[in-house]
Amino acid sequence: MIALGDASANDRPLRIELCPNCSLSVRGALLFFGSLCFVSFAIAGMLALQGFWPVLPFAGLEMALLGWALKASLGRRFHRETITVTDSDVSVEWRDRAYCAQVVFPRHWAQVKLRRPASRLHPSRLTIESHGRQCELGSFLTEEERRGLALRLQRLVGHVNESPSLAQRS
């Protein structure tokens, strides 16, 4: 999901906030996990009563793995990437529950690149680069969203030695 924060005044920076689409709520995840546990352990219990008791540990392992995957998926909802473009800088800030990092590039020397995937099965990579440093943006975006963001950032940042006016925000 991409949220744009255009400022009306020309001296204010342009902010683009990226966050993953986490449509599953905590309540929905608990209901899903509980219903699958009930069904899985009911079937495993019936099989155990018929003498197939080794099914129970495997059902428990399956549900533990599902619980871990749901927890990891729900943890993504706190991930944020904020791109701020000013007349002089392009800064990228990553935020998570307990983690925050920021990289600042001089806008005049920054380049926005959309790199082709290594194979057709992998997604492309959107990066901002300057002076031998690079950072990847929007790894969780769809291919279409990543291309749209790349075009927007290329218009805002420009090419090396080119800094388009932010007053013409598009």
N, C-alpha and C positions, 0 to 999 in steps of 0.2 A: 504494500500500500504506500502511496506517495502522497504526502501532504505538502502543499506549497504555501509559503507565507510571504507573499509579496507585500512590501511596504509602500505606502502611497508617497512618502517623501523621497526625494532623490538621494538624500544622504544616508538613508537607512539601508542596512544590508539585506540581501535576499537570502532567505532560509528555505531549504528543502529538507523535509524530515521523512526518512524512510523507516518503515517498520513492517515486520512480517504479518501476513494475514493469518491470524490465529482465531479461527471461527469457533473452535471448540471451547466452551466455558468450563470452569472447574466443576460446576455442578453436572454438566453434561458428561464430562470425563468420568466422574465418580459413578454416575448412573450406568454408563457404558461398561466400565470396569466391573462394577458389581453384578450386572446382568450376565456378563461373560463368565465371571467367577462362579456364579450360581449354576449356569448351564454346564460348564466344564466339570465342576466338582460333582454335580448330580450324575452326569454320565460316568465319570471316573468312579464314583461311589458304587453305582450299580454294577460296573464291571468288576470292582474289587470284591463285591459280595458274591460274584460268580467265580471267584478264584483268580482273577487277573489283577492281583494287588499291585504289581509293578507299575500299573497305570497311574496310581495316585502321585508318586513323586514327580513323574513327568508332567502331570497336570499342574502341580504346584510350581514347577520350574517354568512352565509356559505362562502361567499367570504372573509370576514374579517378573519375567521378561517383559510382558505386556505392561505391567505397572511401571517398570523403569522407562519404557518407551513413551508412555503417556506423560510421565513426569518431565522427561526431557523435552517433549513437544510443548507442554504447557509452560516450561521455563523460557521458551523463545518469545513469549508475549511481552517480556520486559526489554527485549533488544531494540535499540534505536540507533539510527545513523542520522546525524544532522550535518548537512552541507551548508556552509555559510559563505556567500560570495560578496565581498566588498570591493571597492575600487582598487585596493592594493593587495588583498589576500584572498585565498580560497582555503577555508579550514574545514576539516572533516572531524567530527566527534562521534565516538562510539560509546554508547551507554548500555549497561546491563544492570542487573540488581546490585552487584558489588563491584563492578568494573567500569572505569571511565578512562578513555584515552583520547588524545587529540593530536592531529597532525595539521600543520599550517604550511601552505605553499605560497610563494609569491605569485600573484595572478599573472603578472607579465610573462613569467617563464613556465607557467603550468601548461600541461597538455592533457586533454581528455582523450583516452583511447579505448575503443571497444575491440578487444582481441578475439579472434576466432577461436573456437574450441579445438582442442587437440584431436578429438574425434567427433563424429556426428552425434554421439550419444551424450556428450558433455555440453553444458551451457557455455556461452561466451563469458568473457571477463571484462568488466568495466573498471578502468583504473584512471587515477589522476597521478601524473608523474611530473617531477621537476628535480633537476640537479642530482640524478641518480637514485632518488627516492621514489617510491610508488606506494599507493594504497588502493585496495580493491573496494568497490562500492556495490551495494545491492546484490550480494550473492544469493539472497533469498527471493529476488524478484523473478517474475516470469521473463522469458526472452523478449516479448513485446514491450513490457514495461522497462526492461534494461535498455533496449534500443531507443525508446522515447526519452528516457532520462539522459542517455548519451547525447542525443541531438540537442536537448535543452541545455545541458552543461557546455557543449561545444559552442553554442550560440552565446552563452553568458561569459565563458572564460576566454574564448577565442583561441587562436593559435599562438605559438611562441612569438614574442615581440609584438603581440597584438592584444589590446585590452579594450574590447567594445564597451561603450557607455552602458552603465546599468540603467540609465534613464529610459532606454529602449527595451525594457524587459519584455520578453515574449515567452 
